[in-house]
Amino acid sequence: LMSNLNININTAPTNSTITLQSDDNASLSNINIISTWVSSPQSNHFYITQGQFEALNQQWSIYSPETIIQSTSLFHVGNIKIFNQDQWATFSIHKDPDHETSAKMQFNDFSLSWISEFFPTGGLMFEGDIDGFVEMYQQDQTPNFTANLTVDNCVIEDYLLGHLSLKSQWQQQSNMILLDISSLTQRE
């Protein structure tokens, strides 16, 4: 994913610039993040005010309109968004002292080729564009998992799955996930 990594961090009392650079042939390179933080004895707040990186031979941006908060009883990552033109993905994580934990990811026209980047060269190859959301949470020791995803032109390796739809819902009574997967493929 990255090779020959160089890191440059410039800090001031309430903000920083983080620059990570890797070889031009790396699939993820030239990461530049400008952030602001506020620190107190009770908590740390971290904001990503601007960020860019290169991935999959495209220029991407990263932004967090909310904050990343860490304290003795709370951890929260709010709606971090990575985007390139019309495709984007957001994620958020929340854990609080009332025993609630949640994570949510949303996708809009987001390329599945990202997944291929996490496998060694010659590993699994994914193609297609994903839309929808995945949400997981646990409250008072009760888990919940919900997803509603579609993938257009889904290809894994050289196998065309076509239009893929995945919906899931946690079933409280049976402690199981009800999963509905369908695929529509037009073959010549």
Rosetta blueprint (number, residue, H / E / L):
1 L L
2 M L
3 S L
4 N L
5 L L
6 N E
7 I E
8 N E
9 I E
10 N E
11 T E
12 A L
13 P L
14 T L
15 N E
16 S E
17 T E
18 I E
19 T E
20 L E
21 Q E
22 S L
23 D L
24 D L
25 N L
26 A L
27 S L
28 L E
29 S E
30 N E
31 I E
32 N E
33 I E
34 I E
35 S E
36 T E
37 W E
38 V E
39 S E
40 S L
41 P L
42 Q L
43 S E
44 N E
45 H E
46 F E
47 Y E
48 I E
49 T E
50 Q E
51 G E
52 Q E
53 F E
54 E E
55 A E
56 L L
57 N L
58 Q E
59 Q E
60 W E
61 S E
62 I E
63 Y E
64 S L
65 P L
66 E L
67 T L
68 I E
69 I E
70 Q E
71 S E
72 T L
73 S L
74 L L
75 F E
76 H E
77 V E
78 G E
79 N E
80 I E
81 K E
82 I E
83 F E
84 N E
85 Q L
86 D L
87 Q E
88 W E
89 A E
90 T E
91 F E
92 S E
93 I E
94 H E
95 K E
96 D E
97 P L
98 D L
99 H L
100 E E
101 T E
102 S E
103 A E
104 K E
105 M E
106 Q E
107 F E
108 N E
109 D E
110 F E
111 S E
112 L L
113 S H
114 W H
115 I H
116 S H
117 E L
118 F L
119 F L
120 P L
121 T L
122 G L
123 G L
124 L L
125 M L
126 F E
127 E E
128 G E
129 D E
130 I E
131 D E
132 G E
133 F E
134 V E
135 E E
136 M E
137 Y E
138 Q E
139 Q E
140 D L
141 Q L
142 T E
143 P E
144 N E
145 F E
146 T E
147 A E
148 N E
149 L E
150 T E
151 V E
152 D E
153 N E
154 C E
155 V E
156 I E
157 E L
158 D L
159 Y E
160 L E
161 L E
162 G E
163 H E
164 L E
165 S E
166 L E
167 K E
168 S E
169 Q E
170 W E
171 Q E
172 Q L
173 Q L
174 S L
175 N L
176 M E
177 I E
178 L E
179 L E
180 D E
181 I E
182 S E
183 S E
184 L E
185 T L
186 Q L
187 R L
188 E L
